[in-house]
Amino acid sequence: MGDGTWSAELFEEHRAQLRAVAYRMLGSLSEADDAVQETWLRADRAGADGVENIAAWLTTILGRVCLNLLRARDRRREDPLESRPADPVTGAVPEDEAVLADSVGVALLVVLDRLAPAERLAFVLHDLFAVPFDKLAPLLERSPAAVRQLASRARRRVRGDGPPPEGDPLRRRRAVEAFLAATRGGDFDALVGLLHPDVVLHADRFVVPTPEPITARGADTVARGAMAATGRARFTGPALLDGSVGLVMAPHGRPALVLAFTFAADGLITGIEVVADRERLAALEIAPLED
């Protein structure tokens, strides 16, 4: 763009891509929209004279905005009010954000949220949006080689360092995904068909919450409990939990609870452990499932 042409209409052509970058950087749709708006304000003030690649220029501005937000979040050592997890019982989050999180991958958002700000930016912009390391270096005030190391370290954490998945991971993954789909869809018969007749569900006292942990037995009883959690399933996705296929509910990338499964030889679910205890959640290694 050498003619200095700059307008809100031109910015709108890039808004969807900028929003996608910001959401992966921040894990919160409201914060992502705020970051995109701040990017527009900064770009409008600066003007685009001499800018050859408008998309790369806007992405760089957005990267600075997101990096500042992530660093401020780290300094506060607390979650922004609008980014705190939804209620574990209702899973109340905006539906458009739940859909977006599902498309990105809830487990990936969890891992990204556990990265340091510089690692997160390097990984998201390079690995997910193909921004070269030499373009990221000035943004992070490091050499291209150092940024490459940041992205490599983040990549290892995203992939997970835990043991290989147990049993038949593909078969178990399909069962867990079917369990989630049936829960979201309110399909009671499909849920019962996935459960062993003697399935046992244990939920810690933080799940509801209740004074004592909850235990439910039998396929019908457990399926009815799952049906009552349909709203919670809106912000839940498959993940590896310490190397085992399970589900994680993580509004804005912050785990609120997980479901760990055990299976019979025929693939039916024999046990479900629902954990919402924050200390236990923090100790879990959560990783995305490989495609």
C-alpha positions in Angstrom: 0.0 0.0 0.0 2.1 2.8 -1.2 -0.7 5.3 -1.9 -1.7 5.9 1.7 -5.2 4.5 1.2 -6.6 3.6 4.6 -10.2 3.1 5.7 -12.4 1.3 8.1 -13.6 -0.8 5.2 -10.1 -2.0 4.5 -9.7 -2.9 8.2 -12.9 -4.9 8.1 -11.5 -7.1 5.4 -8.9 -8.4 8.0 -11.1 -8.3 11.1 -12.0 -12.0 11.0 -8.4 -13.1 10.7 -7.3 -10.7 13.4 -10.1 -12.0 15.7 -9.0 -15.6 15.1 -5.4 -14.7 16.1 -6.5 -12.7 19.1 -8.7 -15.4 20.4 -5.9 -18.0 20.3 -3.6 -15.5 22.0 -6.0 -14.5 24.8 -8.5 -17.4 25.1 -11.4 -15.0 25.7 -13.8 -13.7 23.0 -14.5 -10.4 24.8 -10.8 -9.8 25.3 -10.1 -10.7 21.7 -12.7 -8.3 20.4 -11.2 -5.6 22.6 -7.7 -6.3 21.3 -9.0 -6.1 17.7 -10.6 -2.7 18.4 -7.4 -1.4 20.0 -5.5 -2.6 16.9 -7.9 -0.6 14.7 -7.4 2.5 16.9 -3.6 2.2 16.8 -3.5 1.5 13.0 -5.8 4.4 12.3 -3.6 6.8 14.3 -0.4 5.5 12.6 -1.7 5.5 9.1 -0.6 3.0 6.5 1.6 5.0 4.3 4.4 2.9 2.9 2.9 -0.4 4.2 3.3 -3.1 1.6 1.7 -6.0 3.5 -1.4 -4.7 5.4 -2.2 -8.1 6.9 1.2 -8.6 8.3 1.3 -5.0 9.6 -2.0 -5.4 11.4 -1.0 -8.8 12.8 2.1 -7.2 14.3 0.1 -4.4 15.9 -2.3 -7.0 17.3 0.6 -9.1 18.6 1.9 -6.1 20.6 -1.6 -5.5 22.0 -2.1 -9.1 23.0 1.4 -9.4 24.5 0.8 -6.4 26.7 -2.5 -7.9 27.9 -0.9 -11.3 28.6 1.9 -9.7 30.5 -0.5 -7.5 32.5 -2.5 -10.7 33.3 0.7 -12.4 34.6 1.6 -9.4 36.7 -1.9 -9.4 38.3 -1.6 -13.2 38.9 -5.4 -13.4 38.6 -7.9 -14.0 35.8 -9.7 -11.0 34.3 -13.2 -10.8 35.6 -14.8 -11.5 32.2 -12.4 -14.5 31.7 -13.1 -16.5 34.8 -14.5 -20.0 34.2 -18.2 -20.4 33.8 -20.1 -22.1 36.6 -19.1 -25.8 36.6 -22.8 -26.8 36.9 -24.4 -24.7 34.1 -21.3 -24.1 31.9 -22.9 -20.7 31.2 -20.8 -19.0 28.5 -21.9 -17.2 25.3 -22.8 -19.7 22.7 -20.7 -18.1 19.9 -17.7 -18.4 22.2 -18.5 -22.1 22.9 -18.7 -22.8 19.2 -15.4 -20.9 18.5 -13.6 -22.8 21.3 -14.9 -26.1 19.9 -13.5 -25.2 16.5 -10.1 -24.3 18.0 -10.0 -27.2 20.4 -10.7 -26.8 24.1 -7.6 -28.8 25.1 -5.4 -26.5 22.9 -6.7 -23.5 24.7 -5.9 -25.0 28.0 -2.3 -25.7 27.0 -1.9 -22.2 25.4 -3.2 -20.6 28.7 -0.4 -22.4 30.6 2.4 -20.9 28.3 4.3 -17.8 29.2 3.3 -14.8 27.2 6.3 -14.8 24.9 6.0 -18.5 24.3 2.3 -18.2 23.5 2.9 -15.4 21.0 5.7 -17.2 19.3 3.8 -20.4 19.0 0.5 -18.9 17.9 1.8 -16.5 15.4 4.5 -18.8 13.9 3.0 -22.3 14.2 -0.7 -21.4 13.7 -0.5 -18.4 11.5 2.9 -18.8 9.7 4.5 -15.5 10.8 8.3 -15.8 10.2 10.6 -15.7 13.2 12.5 -12.7 11.8 9.2 -10.7 11.9 8.5 -11.8 15.5 11.9 -11.0 16.8 11.4 -7.2 17.0 8.0 -7.7 18.6 9.5 -9.9 21.4 12.8 -7.9 21.5 14.8 -11.1 20.9 16.8 -12.6 18.1 15.1 -14.8 15.6 17.0 -17.8 17.0 15.7 -17.0 20.5 12.2 -16.7 19.2 12.6 -20.1 17.4 13.6 -21.6 20.8 10.5 -20.1 22.4 8.2 -21.6 19.7 10.0 -24.9 20.0 9.5 -25.0 23.8 5.9 -24.1 23.4 5.4 -26.8 20.8 6.8 -29.5 23.1 4.3 -28.4 25.8 1.4 -28.4 23.3 2.3 -31.9 22.2 2.6 -33.1 25.8 5.5 -35.0 27.5 3.4 -37.6 29.2 3.2 -41.4 28.5 1.6 -42.7 25.3 -2.2 -43.1 25.5 -3.3 -46.3 27.2 -5.2 -49.2 25.6 -6.7 -48.6 22.2 -6.5 -44.8 21.9 -8.6 -44.5 18.7 -11.4 -46.7 20.0 -11.4 -44.8 23.4 -11.3 -41.5 21.6 -14.4 -42.4 19.6 -16.2 -43.5 22.7 -15.4 -40.3 24.5 -16.4 -38.2 21.5 -19.6 -40.1 21.2 -20.3 -39.6 24.9 -19.8 -35.8 24.5 -22.0 -35.7 21.3 -24.8 -37.6 23.0 -24.6 -35.4 26.1 -24.7 -32.2 24.0 -27.6 -33.6 21.9 -29.5 -35.0 24.9 -29.6 -38.5 23.3 -30.3 -40.7 26.3 -30.4 -43.9 24.4 -27.0 -43.2 22.8 -25.5 -42.5 26.2 -26.8 -45.7 27.7 -25.4 -47.6 24.7 -21.9 -46.3 25.5 -22.0 -47.3 29.2 -21.4 -50.6 30.8 -24.5 -51.7 32.8 -22.5 -51.5 36.0 -20.7 -48.2 35.2 -19.8 -46.2 38.3 -19.4 -42.4 38.3 -17.5 -40.5 41.1 -17.7 -36.7 41.3 -15.7 -34.8 43.9 -17.5 -32.4 46.2 -16.4 -29.3 44.1 -18.4 -30.4 41.0 -21.9 -29.4 42.2 -20.7 -28.4 44.9 -21.9 -30.7 47.7 -20.7 -31.4 51.2 -19.5 -34.8 50.2 -18.4 -36.5 46.9 -21.1 -38.0 44.8 -21.3 -41.6 43.5 -23.8 -42.8 40.9 -24.1 -46.4 39.7 -25.7 -48.1 36.7 -26.0 -47.0 33.1 -29.5 -45.4 33.4 -28.5 -43.4 36.5 -25.2 -42.2 35.0 -26.9 -41.3 31.7 -29.6 -39.3 33.5 -26.8 -37.4 35.3 -25.1 -36.7 32.0 -28.3 -35.4 30.5 -28.6 -32.9 33.3 -25.1 -31.6 32.4 -26.0 -30.7 28.8 -25.3 -27.0 29.3 -21.9 -27.8 30.8 -21.0 -29.9 27.7 -21.1 -26.8 25.6 -17.6 -25.7 26.6 -16.1 -29.2 26.9 -13.8 -31.0 24.5 -11.7 -34.2 24.2 -8.2 -34.1 25.6 -5.4 -36.3 26.9 -5.4 -36.3 30.7 -2.1 -37.6 32.0 -2.0 -39.7 28.8 -5.5 -41.1 29.0 -8.4 -40.0 26.7 -10.9 -37.9 28.6 -12.9 -34.6 28.5 -12.0 -31.2 29.8 -14.4 -28.3 30.4 -12.4 -25.1 30.1 -14.2 -21.8 29.5 -11.6 -19.4 28.2 -8.9 -22.0 28.5 -9.1 -22.3 32.3 -10.0 -25.9 33.3 -13.2 -26.0 35.4 -13.5 -29.8 35.5 -12.4 -32.9 33.8 -14.0 -36.3 33.1 -11.6 -39.3 33.2 -12.8 -42.6 31.9 -12.1 -46.3 32.3 -13.1 -48.9 29.8 -14.0 -52.6 29.5 -12.3 -54.8 27.0 -15.3 -54.4 24.7 -14.9 -50.6 24.7 -17.9 -49.8 27.0 -17.3 -47.1 29.7 -17.0 -48.7 33.1 -16.1 -45.7 35.2 -16.2 -41.9 35.0 -14.3 -39.7 37.5 -15.4 -36.0 37.5 -12.8 -33.7 39.0 -13.3 -30.0 39.8 -10.8 -29.7 42.6 -8.5 -26.9 41.6 -5.3 -28.4 43.0 -5.9 -31.7 41.2 -6.7 -29.8 38.0 -3.5 -27.8 38.2 -1.5 -31.0 38.6 -3.0 -32.7 35.6 -1.0 -32.7 32.3 -3.6 -31.8 29.7 -2.7 -32.1 26.0 -4.6 -32.0 22.8 -5.4 -35.2 21.0 -3.5 -35.7 17.8 -5.5 -35.4 14.6 
